[in-house]
Amino acid sequence: MRSKAPILLMLCACLLCTACGKRPDVVDAPDGTNPKAFPRKYPDLSTDPAGHANP
């Protein structure tokens, strides 16, 4: 029976390489919203149904 360690190491290495992402410099606001309202801080207490930030 062959060891599965080399296969698992290669799979982990591939997953680590694909998990690296580059964030875009500019992100557009969602459709139908005011573009000047973005970016904003989250959580936005004005849109939170509970009315407070959950820790």
BALO-940050 format. One record per atom (N, C-alpha, C, O): residue number from 1; residue in one letter; x, y, z. Coordinates in pm, 1 decimal. Atoms other than C-alpha are relative to their C-alpha. Layout:
n,res,px,py,pz
NUM,a,X,Y,Z
...
end
This chain:
n,res,px,py,pz
1,m,84.5,-117.9,0.0
1,m,0.0,0.0,0.0
1,m,89.0,124.2,0.0
1,m,180.2,135.7,81.8
2,r,-80.9,-121.7,12.2
2,r,143.4,337.3,-102.9
2,r,-45.3,105.3,99.9
2,r,-161.8,110.8,139.2
3,s,29.6,-107.6,-93.3
3,s,162.2,632.0,129.6
3,s,-76.4,111.5,-71.7
3,s,-48.1,142.7,-187.4
4,k,80.2,-109.0,57.6
4,k,-88.9,910.5,68.3
4,k,57.1,136.8,34.9
4,k,3.0,239.0,-7.6
5,a,-58.1,-126.8,-43.5
5,a,134.3,1177.4,222.8
5,a,45.6,86.8,-117.1
5,a,15.3,206.2,-115.9
6,p,-41.6,-87.1,110.4
6,p,293.0,1299.4,-106.9
6,p,-118.2,59.4,-76.8
6,p,-113.7,174.3,-120.6
7,i,118.4,-50.9,70.7
7,i,-47.5,1331.1,-269.7
7,i,-67.0,109.8,81.6
7,i,-108.8,211.8,26.8
8,l,60.7,-101.5,-85.4
8,l,-185.4,1521.6,28.1
8,l,83.4,127.7,3.8
8,l,28.1,237.7,4.3
9,l,-86.2,-118.4,1.3
9,l,116.1,1754.0,33.2
9,l,-15.6,78.5,-129.8
9,l,-20.6,201.5,-128.5
10,m,17.5,-68.5,129.0
10,m,75.4,1829.8,-337.0
10,m,-136.4,68.7,-5.8
10,m,-146.9,180.2,-56.9
11,l,133.6,-59.1,-1.8
11,l,-298.0,1893.4,-289.9
11,l,-1.5,125.4,87.2
11,l,-58.2,227.5,48.3
12,c,-6.8,-117.8,-88.2
12,c,-230.8,2129.2,2.7
12,c,76.7,113.9,-65.6
12,c,36.7,229.9,-55.3
13,a,-78.7,-103.8,67.0
13,a,34.5,2314.6,-197.3
13,a,-82.1,66.1,-110.7
13,a,-77.5,188.0,-127.2
14,c,84.3,-56.3,106.9
14,c,-206.0,2357.8,-489.5
14,c,-110.2,88.1,57.8
14,c,-139.8,194.5,3.4
15,l,105.5,-79.2,-61.4
15,l,-482.2,2481.4,-260.5
15,l,54.6,131.0,56.8
15,l,-11.6,234.4,48.6
16,l,-60.2,-122.7,-51.7
16,l,-248.3,2731.3,-95.2
16,l,28.4,99.2,-112.4
16,l,8.6,219.6,-96.2
17,c,-30.8,-88.7,112.2
17,c,-142.5,2868.2,-433.5
17,c,-126.6,61.2,-59.3
17,c,-125.6,177.0,-100.9
18,t,122.7,-53.3,58.3
18,t,-499.7,2906.6,-555.2
18,t,-74.9,89.6,97.2
18,t,-158.5,169.1,54.4
19,a,68.0,-83.2,-98.3
19,a,-615.1,3068.9,-230.2
19,a,55.0,142.3,0.7
19,a,-9.7,233.1,52.8
20,c,-58.6,-133.7,6.0
20,c,-385.3,3365.0,-291.6
20,c,-74.6,79.8,-106.4
20,c,-83.2,38.3,-221.9
21,g,73.6,-81.3,95.1
21,g,-585.4,3636.8,-454.5
21,g,49.6,142.2,1.9
21,g,115.9,184.8,96.4
22,k,-36.7,-140.2,7.1
22,k,-530.6,3991.3,-562.2
22,k,-127.4,81.2,4.4
22,k,-218.1,61.1,-76.3
23,r,118.7,-83.0,-10.4
23,r,-782.8,4246.5,-453.4
23,r,2.4,105.4,-109.0
23,r,108.6,157.6,-143.1
24,p,5.1,-105.6,100.8
24,p,-900.7,4488.6,-717.4
24,p,22.8,136.9,63.9
24,p,-8.4,157.6,181.1
25,d,-23.3,-135.2,-50.4
25,d,-800.5,4852.8,-680.9
25,d,-130.7,75.1,20.9
25,d,-144.9,151.6,116.3
26,v,128.2,-70.6,-5.1
26,v,-1154.8,4976.1,-744.9
26,v,-112.2,-102.6,-5.8
26,v,-111.3,-192.7,-89.8
27,v,116.3,87.0,-1.0
27,v,-1479.5,4801.1,-660.1
27,v,-122.4,87.7,-22.7
27,v,-141.1,187.8,46.5
28,d,120.6,-76.9,29.5
28,d,-1805.7,4928.5,-809.0
28,d,-107.4,-26.8,104.1
28,d,-113.1,-134.5,163.4
29,a,112.3,15.1,-91.1
29,a,-2110.5,4986.3,-592.4
29,a,-103.2,-94.1,-60.7
29,a,-110.7,-106.1,-182.9
30,p,104.3,87.4,52.8
30,p,-2397.8,4737.6,-622.8
30,p,-99.6,78.3,-85.6
30,p,-118.3,198.4,-66.2
31,d,98.0,-65.0,87.5
31,d,-2658.8,4812.2,-889.9
31,d,-115.8,55.4,82.4
31,d,-160.6,-6.9,178.6
32,g,114.9,-60.9,-66.0
32,g,-2936.5,5044.9,-780.1
32,g,31.9,72.4,127.9
32,g,-59.7,110.8,200.5
33,t,-36.0,-71.8,-122.0
33,t,-2740.7,5209.4,-499.2
33,t,75.7,126.6,-36.0
33,t,120.8,144.7,-149.1
34,n,-72.6,-124.3,18.7
34,n,-2579.9,5545.8,-456.5
34,n,150.2,-31.4,-1.1
34,n,203.3,-78.7,99.4
35,p,-143.1,32.3,5.0
35,p,-2217.6,5507.5,-574.0
35,p,84.1,76.8,100.9
35,p,192.5,31.5,137.8
36,k,-76.5,-77.8,-97.2
36,k,-2105.2,5778.1,-330.4
36,k,-12.3,-56.8,141.2
36,k,58.9,-13.8,231.9
37,a,17.4,61.3,-131.7
37,a,-2224.8,5564.1,-38.8
37,a,102.5,-110.1,24.7
37,a,108.7,-165.6,134.4
38,f,-98.2,108.2,-12.1
38,f,-1945.0,5314.4,-101.6
38,f,138.6,55.0,-25.5
38,f,151.2,145.7,-107.8
39,p,0.1,100.2,-106.1
39,p,-1703.1,5221.7,42.5
39,p,-50.0,58.7,130.2
39,p,-43.8,179.6,152.3
40,r,46.6,-42.8,-132.3
40,r,-1848.6,5237.3,389.2
40,r,43.7,-103.1,102.3
40,r,87.3,-212.8,67.3
41,k,-42.1,90.1,-107.1
41,k,-1774.9,5080.3,724.4
41,k,-106.9,-105.6,25.1
41,k,-226.5,-79.5,12.0
42,y,90.2,109.3,-33.8
42,y,-1927.8,4748.7,818.6
42,y,29.7,-44.7,140.9
42,y,146.2,-39.4,180.3
43,p,140.9,8.4,31.7
43,p,-2133.3,4652.9,1005.4
43,p,-64.4,137.4,0.1
43,p,-28.0,225.0,78.5
44,d,72.9,-125.2,11.3
44,d,-2366.7,4932.5,905.3
44,d,-121.1,-8.9,92.7
44,d,-216.9,-80.6,63.9
45,l,105.6,10.1,-100.4
45,l,-2588.4,4985.2,1207.3
45,l,-134.8,49.1,-52.3
45,l,-239.1,8.6,-1.0
46,s,126.9,-49.5,52.9
46,s,-2849.4,5170.4,1000.8
46,s,-73.7,-106.2,-79.8
46,s,-195.0,-95.7,-97.9
47,t,65.8,105.7,76.8
47,t,-2918.9,4856.3,795.9
47,t,-5.4,-132.0,75.4
47,t,-56.0,-231.2,22.9
48,d,1.7,122.7,-79.2
48,d,-2874.5,4599.2,1072.4
48,d,-137.4,-16.3,62.6
48,d,-181.3,71.9,136.5
49,p,133.5,18.6,-56.6
49,p,-3215.3,4453.3,1164.0
49,p,-0.4,-1.7,153.0
49,p,-98.5,40.4,214.3
50,a,-5.4,4.2,-146.0
50,a,-3104.6,4400.4,1524.2
50,a,31.4,136.6,58.0
50,a,4.2,161.2,175.5
51,g,-30.1,-134.5,-47.0
51,g,-2986.9,4760.3,1550.0
51,g,129.6,11.2,77.6
51,g,157.6,115.3,137.1
52,h,-128.9,-5.4,-67.7
52,h,-2648.4,4670.1,1695.3
52,h,96.0,-94.2,-69.5
52,h,55.1,-185.6,-141.2
53,a,-103.8,84.9,60.7
53,a,-2321.1,4514.5,1587.3
53,a,14.5,-126.5,81.3
53,a,22.5,-121.6,204.0
54,n,-21.6,128.2,-67.5
54,n,-2281.7,4147.2,1669.0
54,n,149.5,-24.5,12.2
54,n,221.5,-18.1,-87.4
55,p,-145.1,23.7,-15.6
55,p,-1939.1,4070.7,1818.5
55,p,43.1,-130.5,-60.3
55,p,161.2,-164.8,-55.5
end
